[in-house]
Amino acid sequence: MRWPFAGLLCALGCVQVQEEVRVERGPVLRTWEQQVRLGRPQLSADATAALRDGSPGAWLRPLKSDTCREERLEQHAEERTVERSARGTGPALALGSVGTLAGVGLLLGAQVASDAPNRDILDAEGRYGASPRQLAHGWGWGALAVGVPAAVVAWLGHQQSGTTTQSTVQEVVTSAREQACHPAQVHGLVRVELGAGGFERRTEAGALWLSGAEVAAAADGTVLLDGQAVPLTQQAEDVLADVRACQVVLPVPSADGLGGLSAAQLDTRRQLAAACARRLPEGGAAEQAYAGALSAALEVGRRVRPPDGPALQSFEDVGLAYAPTLLAAEGTADALALSRGDIPPGQPVRLLGQVGVRGTVDLVEVVRPEGAVWVMLRGRPPGPEEQLVLGGEVRRRDTWEAVTVSLGELQVDAVVPPWAGWAQPLQPGADVELIAQRAAAYARDGTPVLLLEALGARSR
């Protein structure tokens, strides 16, 4: 009984099964977001702007928050295919079939074979050779001993070979980020340290009132709650910055006080009032007051710059009035200096080139802090989404003419003001000569382009 089991174990040991696994991802079934609470507490401080006794200040609120991970997940179908194949199944099947059939045939043939010994063979002990029946039995059992295990190996290999497919639904985290969550007010002793100075007070209903220098100290110093550092949130930093702007512009001076400020001071306060208006309604009223005073100051001090009326009626008149010393044409050193931005603003330049694009732009007035009046041009060309800044004094809101002049590889945008009525229309493809002043530089598709204000223009 031991030999069949030994043969079966030997057959099992001869079966070598190879396994290949393929995983194919199917379409996304659904996506969702979830919040995982990590349980790591952290401190922060929020702030809101307010007025107290007419003076701007801020409420600082220490917060204790948990740390959460915001996860974005996707659910998709997944198909897992397993292919199993047994090595040697084919040769084992062939050997098992031949051996088993040969063994069975020999054993059956032995029944009719002669049992007479082979008298042609005589060994040393006087025994004759084996009979044909004995030989058939021996070879038959030997063939079966080889064929049957081989057939078992082939059968086991066939049973273990095949392909199985399993479809499942998988969930995958595609993105994750940690952030503060579940904020709650905390109470305690708040200390604000700034260099050698500082102050400390206990919170009232979970908040601390900051006014005057305290706002600057909290923005520039370190905030501690019961000795533990409390970082300001980005929103709190923005609020404190706007409150500091409010402290400069509120309360608004009287009409006499506004009249004593220069145009640059008025414009600076107008911008600060615009920042204050993001937090306090009173900032919007302050912005209107400073803007009105600025417009009045500019109207009184507005300079009239040539060409004005009949004083400059020709290109030659413009050349004599501005006396340009630089000549920018294709291949010249002045054109190279223009492309590098080495020519200072306000320097008159003679420009020789070819008009590539022509269009119109709409005029919008913008005032800079240094007191000079500038112009913001929007329109076509160079594009409806681009903003071109051109230095110069605002005379009236009107439509200006914009052209692109090519000086070889250098592209220069020039703007001809509407009051330059002596300038002939500049058509694309025409060679032109301009007397211009460099005003600003901007980028078109990542390439620096110089913007010029044309003072005079004529076709050549």
PyMOL commands that set and color helices and strands:
alter all, ss='L'
color gray80, all
select helices_A, chain A and resi 2-14+89-110+132-160+213-220+234-249+255-259+263-276+281-301+309-311+315-322+333-340
alter helices_A, ss='H'
color red, helices_A
select strands_A, chain A and resi 16-37+42-52+55-87+118-122+128-129+162-185+189-194+197-202+208-211+222-225+228-229+326-328+348-367+373-380+383-391+399-407+410-416+431-444+447-459
alter strands_A, ss='S'
color yellow, strands_A
deselect
rebuild
show_as cartoon
